[in-house]
Amino acid sequence: MMDAGYILIISFFLLLVVGVPIGICIAASSALTILLALPADIAIFTTAQKMVASLDSFTLLAVPFFILSGVLMNNGGIALRLVNFAKLFSGKVPGSIAHTNIVGNMMFGAVSGSAIAASTSIGGVMVPMGVKEGYSRPFSAAANIASAPTGMLIPPTTAFILYALASGGTSISALFAGGLIAGCLWGFGCILVVYIVARSRGYTSKVDLKPGSTRRVTLEALPSLLLIIIIVGGIVAGIFTAVEASAISVIYTMFLTMVLYKTIGLMSFLASLRRATETTGVIMFLLAASSAMSFAMSITGLPAEISSLILGVSENPIAILLIITLVLLVVGCFMDIGPAILIFTPIFLPITNAIGVDPIHFGIIMVFNLCIGTITPPVGTGLFIGAGIAREKVERLILPLLPFYAVIIFILLLITYVPSITLFLPKALGL
């Protein structure tokens, strides 16, 4: 059985290295392993059953709705209104344009649920503006890239829904409440770096807003910002479930973009539906394939073997959490956040349970870790897309990104070893 477990690992990474899509890597390596471990007829029947059963979940209905809401937000001109609103908080603060970029990424990432959408929509406006004001292009790009992943932590976000499913039913409301704290800390850390660097370089330009425009800008942005309050507040207060909230978010977003702002017509809406359907299909296939991999790991005893290996290194919870954090940081550098959550949650959750880590706390740690991987080499999609938006070479962005990396990793260690930072809000709300 363990030989089959080793084949699972080796075949998965071999396929990944040669460029096979991640979903196919998971499905093919899992099928090979199960066929080696069980008779062919039992293997095929059981694997198919596991894959279908993994998608038979009411909670999963939240995923396509949140994706559609994010696509509509991205296509509906919401970004510019949020950028103008973010400018209100900058004023004469050193690095005001970069600060606006960060706050804009936090707000738009939250309503769209996508780091890529935030980086392209907000950064596409703010990075050229910063360069025009005399900011270094690599610095402007680094501020945009480093703050983009906050949208995957500040709810609503599908990452926590996937973790809730993979962990066997962890409270989505509690994960959302804790993720809100973690995402805000990430954003404030980026703001601190920008302030220090901008002050040392003399980036003191004032963001230009016409006199008397504060009220107009606030009123224009308020309907978009209300989405966060309605969705997160409704879930946390127990007014509706995550699935109901996802449907409400679509209805509300359609009202904003098609009725209030009139930025999306029928054809654009149909195009948004198609894009959301394609993205949902990819996620559902990954989920089904990951369930097959979880089954393959369970019959080979691989999670128990990995658990014994880690616990054999040390029984100290501090050391074990550090090992898991390092592994997740490396995994995040090579794998998208969705598949990584689905694959590694069944492996690491029993270990963290054994050392007394709250499942909500571990979920926040895991998502935070994997978000870092989206902006780090060698395959961080956020890094490469952010570089493309800024029209800058990736290698020129690594140096200005280093202080952001340092602060973000410090915050990661802080929330890892001080659980009350992210757990106090879920506990205060009775979650």
N, C-alpha and C positions, 0 to 999 in steps of 0.2 A: 504493500500500500504506500509506504513512504517513497519507494522508487517512483511510483506513479506521481507522487507529490512533487518530486524533484523534476520530473518531466513536465509537469504543469508550469513550474516556474521557468524552466529553460526554454520551453517552446513559446511561452508568452513573450519573453524578452527577445528571443530570436526574431519572432514575427514583428515585434515592435521596432527593432533595430533596422530591419530591411524595409520599413515604411508601410507595412500593412495597416489599414485603419484600425483604431483602437477597439471598436466593437467586434470586428472580425478576429482580432488577436485574442480577445477574451473568449469568444464562442468556440474558435477552432482549438485553442489549447485546452479548454474545458472538455470539449467532446473527445479529444484524443485521450485525455487522462481518464475520463469515465469509462471509455471503451477498454482501456488497459486494466482497469480495476474491477469491472463487472462484466458479466456475459452480455453480448451485444443486444439481445432483445430487451433485457431488463434495463440496460444502460440507455437505450434510445427512448423507451417508454417513460422511464423515470425522469430523464432530463427534460423531455418535452413537457411533462406534467409540471415540473418545477418552474419552467420558464413561463408557461401559461398562468400558473397560480400566482406568480410574482406580480403579474399585471392586473390580477383580479382584486383590486384594492380601491375602495371609495376615495381614500385620501389622495390617490394619484390623479384624480380629476382636477386637483388644484394646479397641477403642473401645466397643462395646455392653456388654462385660463390665464395664469400669471404670465406665461410666455406671450400670449396674444396681447395682453394689456401692455407689456413692455414694448412689443413691436409697434403698436399703435402710438405709444408715447414717443418712441424714437422717430416715427414718420410724421408726427403731428405737430411739429414746431414747438414742442414744450421746452426744449433746451434753451432757446434764446430768452424766453421769459424767466427761466430760472437763473440764467447768467446775469440778467439785469437785476434780479432780486439779490443775488450773491454780491453784486457790486456795492450794495448798501452797507455791507459789513466791512468793506475794505478801507474806504476813505484815504487818509494820508499815511496809513500803516506801511512801513517798508515792504516792498514786494507786493503791493496791493493787487496787481493783475494776477500774480501767481496764487495769492490767497483766494481771489475770486474763482480761479480755476478749481482749486481744491474744494471750496464750499459748493461750487456748482456740480462737481463730480459726486459729492456726497448726496446732494439733493436729487440730481437726475438719476444717479445710480440706484438710489432707493426706490424711486417711482418706476424705473424701468427694469430693475433687477438685473442689470447687465453692466459689467465693468467695461466691456468693449463699446457698448452704446454710449456710455458716459465719456470714455476717452475720446471717441471720434466726434461726438456731438458738441461737447463742451470744449475739449482740447482743440478741435478744429477751428473754434472761434478765438479762444484765449491765447494759444501759443503764438500765432501770427501777430496778435495784438501786443503781446509781451515783447516780441522781437522788434516791432515798430517803435516801442517805447524805450528801446535800448537795452533790454534784457538779453542775456546770453541765450542763444537758441537751445543749446543742450540743457541749460538750467530750466528754461520754460518747459521743455519736453519732459524733463525728469520730474518736475512738480506734477505735471499732468499724469504721467505713467504711475508714479508712486501712489497717488490718491485714487486712481480709478477703481481698485478692488474694494473700496469701502462699500460700493453698491451691492456686493455679494454678501456683506455682513449685516448692513442696515436693512431691516425687513421692509416689504416682503421679498423673500428670496427662495428660489427652488433648492438651493444647497441644503438648507436646514430641513426642508421637506424630505429630500432624499435621505438625509441622515436619520430622520425620524423613522422612515420605513426600514432602512438597513439595520437600525438598532432595536427594532422590535416594538416600536410604539412610544418613543420618548416624546414628551409634550412639545408640540410645535409652538404653542403660545409661549412656553418658557424659553425655548430656543430663540424665538424672535425677540423676546425682551432682553435676554443676555446678549444676543448679537447686536442689538441696538447700542449697548454700552461699548462693546468691542469695536464696532465700526466707527463710532464717534471718537474713541481713543486713538484709533489709527489716523483718522482725519486730523485731529488736533496735534498729533505727533508730526505730521507733514507740515502743518501750519507753523509749528515751532521751528522746524528746519528752515523753512522759507524765510521766516522772520530773521533768523540769525544770519543766513547767507546774504539775504537782500540788504540787511543793515551794513554788513561788512563791505558790500560792493556798491552801496549808494543807490540801490533801486528804490527810489522814493517817489516815483511818479504817482499822481493822483488819478484814480479811475474817474473817467468823465461821465457825469450824469447831469442832465439839464436841471436848472433850479426848479423846484416845485414838482419834480417828477417822482419823488419818493412814494407818494400816495398812489399814483397811477401804476408804478412798477409793482408795488405790493399787491394791489388789487388784481393785476394781471396774473401774478404768480400764485396768488392765494388758492384759486381752484385746484391747481396742480398739487400744491403742498397739502391740501386737504385730503388727497388720496391716501397719503401716509397715515394721517391721523385717523381717517375712517377705517382703513384696513387693519393697521396695527392696534389701534384703540379698540376696535370691535372684537378682534380675536382675543386680545389680552383681557378685556372686560367680560368675555364670555357671551357677548351678544350674538355672535355667529362663529361657525367653525372656519378652519382655513379654506376648506373647499367652497363654502358659501362666500367667504371673503374674496376668493379669486374670481368668482362669477360677478360679484358686485364691482370689483375693480375693472372688469371688462366693460360692464354697462356704464360705469362712471367715466372711463376713458373714452368710450364712444361718444358720450354726451359732450365731453370737453372738445374732442378733436373734430367731430362731425356737426355739432350743433352750436356750441359756444364760440370756438375759435374758427370753425369752418375751414380747417386746414387739410382735411381728408375727405375726398369724394368717394363715389362708389367704386371706381376702378382701383383707387389706392387702398380702399378697404379690402377688396378682393385679393389684391397683391399681399396685403398684410396677413390675411387668412392663410394664403398659400405658404408664406414664409413661416408662420407660426406652426402650421401643420408639419412642414418639413423638419423643423427643429424638434417638435414633439415626437415625431417618428424616430429620430435619432436617439433621443433620450430614452424612449420606451424600449428600443432595441438594446441599448446599453444596459438598461435595468434587467431585461429578460436574460441577456447574456451573462450579466453579473450574478444573477441567481443561479445559473448553471455553474459558474465558477465557485460560488459559495458551497454548492452541493459537492462539487469535485473536491474542494478543500476538506469538507467535513468527512467524506468517506476515506480520504487518505490520511486524516489526522494531522494535516499540516498546521492548522491554527494551534492545536495543542503542542505541537513540536516547536513552533515559533515562540509560544508562550513559555514553555519550559526553557528555551534558549535564553530569552530575555530575563526571566526570573532567576536563571542560573548565573547570570552575570552579576546581579545584585538583587537583594530584596528590599533595598531602600527605595521608597516611593519617589524621592527626588531624582535619583539616578535613573529609575525606570521611565519616568516622565521625560527626562532629558533624552534618553535613547529613542523613545517613540517620537519625540519632537524632531530629532535629527533625521530619523527615517522619513517622516512625513515631509520635511523640508526638501529632502532629496527626491522623493516621489513626486512632489509638486513641481519640481523642475522638469520632469519628463512626461507627466501625465495630466490630462484635463481633470478638473475638480470633480465632475460628476462620477466618472468611472473610479477615480481614486477613493471617493467616499464609499461607493458600493462595494469595492473590493476589500478595503482595509478596515472598515468598521467591524465586520465580523471577526477579524484577526485581533485587533487591538482592544476592542471593548471588553472582552472577558478579562484581559490583563488589568485594565484600569479598574474594572469592578472589583477584582481581587485585592487591589491595594487601596480601595475605598474612595475612588474618584467618582464624583457624581456624573451620571450619563449626560446631563445637560452641560455640565462644565466641560466634559471631554468633547462633546459635539462642537462647542464653541472653539476649543483648542484646535480640533481637527480642521474645521473650515478656515480658521485664521491661518494655520500653517499652509494649507493648500492654496489659499489666496496669494500668499507670498510667491509661490511658484509661478503664478501667472505673469509676474513682472521680472523674473530672473532668467538668465541664460540656462540651458541652451535653446529651449523651445517655448519659452514664455510668450503666449500669444499677445498678452497685454503689452509686453516690451516691444515686440516687433511691430504691432499695429500702431502703438504710440510713436515709434520712430518714424513710421511711414507718414503719419499725420503731420509730424514736425519736419518732414523731409530732411532727416538727419541719419547718419550712419549709427548703427547700434553700438559699435565699439566706442564712439565718442560720448555715449550716454552713460556708460558704466561708472566713470569717475564722479560725475555730478549725482548719480543715484546712490553712491556709497553712504553718505550721511542719512539719506532716507531709509536705506536698508538697516542701518545701525539702530535708528530710533524705532523702526517697526519691529525688529527682532527683540529689542528691549521691552517693548509693550507686550509682545508675545510671551516672553519669559515672565513678565509681571502678572498677566492674567492666568498663566499656567500655574504659578506657585502661590498666587494670592486669589483663591477661588471666589472670595467674597466680592471682588471687584465686579465680576459679571453675574454672580448669583444673587446679589442683594436685591436687584430689581424684580427678578422672578419670585423671590421669596416674599418681598414686600407686597407683591400683587397676589400672593396666595397660589402661585403656580408651581 
